[in-house]
């Protein structure tokens, strides 16, 4: 039999020394701290590069029997879709009389973990009982145990297989797997001091080539038809289809992925030869398909009326599910209204939980605007906020009594200059909350953002002064409206309220345009100031946001069915929880911003109010979706699932 060829070596040197301690059952074992050295190595195998890196954290300076520690080993394989077989082994000596135990887990994602140990010193008859109990953080998230075993006591060098016949795909971008290895110095509940005195533990972890050949047999392939059913085929589709991860199955626990770019089959969790797979391919559904469907399904009756570009909303019968349209700065926008239940999207993760969204509208440039709706394997009927009721729009006390604080970002307090007041130099409380959640608590990282999230779509914090100068919320000090403590009605006030501060009960006038000159919006001062876009990537707007995330506007709430001042529990944006919009309302001794209350109506509150937060993002028009359910697209049971 051909001898295995060593292909990768990663060195971890570990040394245990034992001091003298009086103990009846167990003695104290001391480690001198030399067990944390790490070597990263690479090797070329069949034209592919396999890289192994990590750190072995078995280096406690004061270790007792019962001690457990966790190590993470990262393996990256880069190549042209070559499946590489290998064994993960430990080679070294354990001159402790006690056999060490090991447990190995394997995951496709990195997990935050560490070992938290508590020492125990118990008085017993004839001496002391010294030992440790240890908890491994997130051990339950590591999945099933891959292997377990012991590292036997031996004066001679021994080889221990930590994982045998492992397979990894060497992909062009680099396939990554993680091994989490728990090593335990077991508590044998007897006097371990004499037998372990002077013992040591030294060794290396490395990967060796396995003689086992990878073997996958595609026993059947099916492609989706126009009616949603699947038909068996002898030809793997090369374009226009994506593999259905839910329906596709392999034995041996393998997970196949069809690489559309390289026209090849990628397999993860591949552990054995003789693997058989049945592949199911779905038609690729894109943002363009979604837009086309919405155009075709646009409601002919009961949508808000439009005359000379002005949208007029007179309320809605909440038994209706509508698709309507209105102009924004980029063209015709199609939005969901009423009792819509077919606008659910799964995109991103928070920890191990799916993030759910709902589609507000397709923007005029074809990008797709989503609002956060919860997380988990499933969500409530209407969705949730990331924060339920504890976020102020702006918590800075000095800004409550100044026009600055209606800004998502804001400028100088007390200034008589409108542009200084509403510059974008300082981040509001709610902007900080939203961007921190996006950047730190989700997996919507830079790569995901660039792949899926549009770089230019913005969020309109419309701080234009009301177009009706007779509204009594507008001060007679017309030259200084919108500055300092001057009474001011912002544009949103005119759209939803009357001159005497009552809600319009006959009609309200939402407007998706952020510019006062839509024919030349990119050069319009209002648009450049109030349309919040991504600082590092956007080519238009105010280029202020650290991350491409914002909030819904009051205009979008009204168009969805949230008629200002009336309880509306039947439309799809109702959650039973209150949450902020991004839209200013007015200033009259305090700054007010529009929000959706827990009865679903659009209201106004001072910026010091405590409400929830529902982040909003925009997907690219080229975004691809898959579906794991059946029936109507976009329902909770068959949501749009963003895919690469």
Secondary structure as UniProt FT lines:
FT   STRAND          6..11
FT   STRAND          16..18
FT   STRAND          28..31
FT   STRAND          41..45
FT   TURN            46..47
FT   STRAND          48..55
FT   STRAND          63..64
FT   TURN            65..66
FT   STRAND          67..78
FT   STRAND          82..94
FT   STRAND          100..107
FT   STRAND          115..124
FT   TURN            125..126
FT   STRAND          127..136
FT   TURN            137..138
FT   HELIX           139..142
FT   STRAND          145..151
FT   STRAND          154..171
FT   TURN            172..173
FT   STRAND          175..185
FT   HELIX           193..196
FT   TURN            197..198
FT   STRAND          201..209
FT   STRAND          216..224
FT   TURN            226..227
FT   STRAND          230..233
FT   STRAND          241..243
FT   TURN            245..247
FT   STRAND          249..250
FT   HELIX           251..253
FT   STRAND          255..259
FT   TURN            260..263
FT   STRAND          264..268
FT   STRAND          275..283
FT   STRAND          285..286
FT   HELIX           287..296
FT   STRAND          305..307
FT   TURN            308..309
FT   STRAND          310..313
FT   TURN            318..319
FT   STRAND          321..328
FT   TURN            329..330
FT   STRAND          331..338
FT   STRAND          344..350
FT   TURN            351..352
FT   STRAND          353..362
FT   TURN            364..365
FT   STRAND          368..375
FT   STRAND          387..391
FT   HELIX           397..399
FT   TURN            400..401
FT   HELIX           403..406
FT   STRAND          409..410
FT   TURN            413..414
FT   HELIX           418..421
FT   STRAND          426..427
FT   HELIX           429..440
FT   HELIX           446..452
FT   STRAND          459..460
FT   TURN            469..470
FT   TURN            472..473
FT   HELIX           478..480
FT   TURN            481..482
FT   TURN            484..485
FT   STRAND          488..490
FT   HELIX           491..496
FT   TURN            499..500
FT   HELIX           518..523
FT   HELIX           525..530
FT   STRAND          531..532
FT   TURN            535..537
FT   TURN            541..542
FT   HELIX           554..560
FT   TURN            572..573
FT   STRAND          579..587
FT   STRAND          591..596
FT   TURN            598..599
FT   STRAND          602..606
FT   TURN            607..608
FT   STRAND          611..613
FT   STRAND          616..619
FT   TURN            621..622
FT   STRAND          624..626
FT   TURN            633..634
FT   TURN            637..638
FT   STRAND          640..643
//
